[in-house]
Amino acid sequence: MYLQQPLSTQKSKMSTITHTQDTIPVAAGKWNASLYDDKHDFVFKYGEDLVEVLNPQPGERILDLGCGTGYLANLIAEKGAQVTGIDSSAEMITKAKEAYPALDFRVQSATEFYFDQSFDAIFSNAVLHWVLEKEKAIDCMYRNLKRNGRLVLEMGGRKNVEAIVTALQNSLTKHGFTEQAAIQQWYFPSLGEYTSLLEKRGFRVTYAAHYNRETELKDNANGIKDWIKMFGSIYLQNIEAPVVNMILEEVQDALRPVLFREGKWYGDYKRLRVVAIKSPSFREA
Ligand code: BEZ
């Protein structure tokens, strides 16, 4: 779980998020790893079918970039691969080590990681939209892969959670919080933009898809408010609690006609899934 900006989500159908007020990150730049496991396991549960795309083979060296508390790294290891998990959150890595002591987990940043031995594959689920220095992350992934090694990733794509973010920005602006409204916390690239960056660095993109994955929010009363408290608390920094509550109420009301159906709240998630191969000769061509 990265958090410089935080990390880690997926499936092309419907998904479910559960979270409540107590799931707000403990401080800017930090996650509560227990709450992540208890209330937000959807993040890694949806990554299970990305592991199928990865198709890990026995003996392969595989890096899980933004491994969080290690659930998907362990799934990959169960296929017989030799897995290393990295995450910028020390709390997440501590939990991952406790849960899966036989696996190799390290605190490392997505933009500055280095290993003596390169990997057969790099896997990353619901992490890279938290990494604003995208070229640095792509460069790191490239340098740590073997020639012909594969990159399998999923992240938020263009217009991900756009309705939620726009409603929040509108409300912040309306009440004079223009600085907060201008915050850019996430990077949600289009398919063309991200695959071009990968190609520029020397990857050959063999698969790319940008798809809707509407995501059910578990709390039927406060789904949008809880989502913003959990993931978008940075937008509410330095605003007094009663005003925050008023803004959250206003945002949720504004979204009711768009994201509330048959008694349930939905997040307008859009995923970008990519498979690419490190192909130095492709870049030179
Ligand atoms: C996502 O997985 O798309 C996501 C999660 C939290 C905040 C923003 C995006």
Boltz pocket constraint, residues with backbone or C-beta under 6 A from the ligand:
constraints:
  - pocket:
      binder: B
      contacts: [[A, 7], [A, 8], [A, 9], [A, 126], [A, 129], [A, 155], [A, 156], [A, 160], [A, 161], [A, 186], [A, 231], [A, 269], [A, 270]]
      max_distance: 6.0
